[in-house]
Amino acid sequence: MKKTALVVMAAGIGSRFGGGIKQLEPVGPGGEIIMDYSIHDALEAGFDKVVFIIRKDLEKDFKEVIGNRMEKLTEVSYAFQELDDLPEGFEKPKDRTKPWGTGQAVLCCKELLQEPFVVINADDYYGKEAFVKVHEYLVQEHPDQGKLDCCMAGFILGNTLSDNGAVTRGICQVEHGSLKKVVETRGIVKTPQGAAAPGPDGELVPVDAGSHVSMNMWGLMPEFLQELEQGFGEFLSQVEPGDLKAEYLLPTIIDGLIQSGKASVEVLETQDKWFGVTYREDKETVVEAFRELIAKGVYKEKLF
């Protein structure tokens, strides 16, 4: 069986959460955080290594809350996402404080990954089904088509909305199980009819709540890191001077590889309900959701 890694992106600032470190907020009955459940599900599915992407200033707190515990269960490595970790010839803009995005986050792992891997957000709960399906995809042999073989856990938009505010989702066009296009869509809100997002004039336009969406759960091969590295320099060279918020984002990167014929992405549909702590008001909803999952026997009260 191939070795496979779980890559957890946990370097986000969490500004919408009110300034706290939302990835480290306890939500389980024993003080578990969302990452505990994701790592539990990944190890159960067969992943055998964890790489945490964090900020250097979070290292001490992060290890105390989760890292040191996980090192007793599986192989653990750390990658540090820093604003000045840029290709030769580029410098961080003086006033830039926002991270460079999920593409740069995964690129920080280039020295740590020699095996197929799945990428997830630290503050999202994905459910068991997605980890099983992505792991099965990663350990299979794939016919050589001259393209990067990738997969994506395809969540249903209606299962991924917050009751407490707008969210950003990669809305996907899927044909015969393959991802054809992904459009990063901001400001999606839950409505009585399902979902809506701002149109060109700012007014809300209905969005199909049955659409597949990317929740940044990608199954990738180590060769993908070479494309990330090449693309990051190209991205930086196109950032307008004074733009302090431009981000190198996985959905946009992968969509570009699809459109250029460099990658094929299989969509692995999951009916599991996503939940996460985007806003502080989401926390109680997440705590209650884990209570219900424990009551149904999906998890033991003592997780590990």
Secondary structure, DSSP 8 states (H G I E B T S, - for coil): ----EEEEE-----GGGTSS-GGG---STTS--HHHHHHHHHHHHT--EEEEEE-GGGHHHHIIIIIHHHTTTSEEEEEE--TT---TT----TT--S---HHHHHHTTTTT--S-EEEEETTEE--HHHHHHHHHHHHS-----SSEEEEEEEEEGGGS--TTS-EEEEEEEEETTEEEEEEEEEEEEEETTEEEEE-TTSSEEEE-TTSEEEEEEEEE-TTHHHHHHHHHHHHHHHS-TT-------HHHHHHHHHHTTSEEEEEEE-----EE-SSTTHHHHHHHHHHHHHHTTSS-SS--
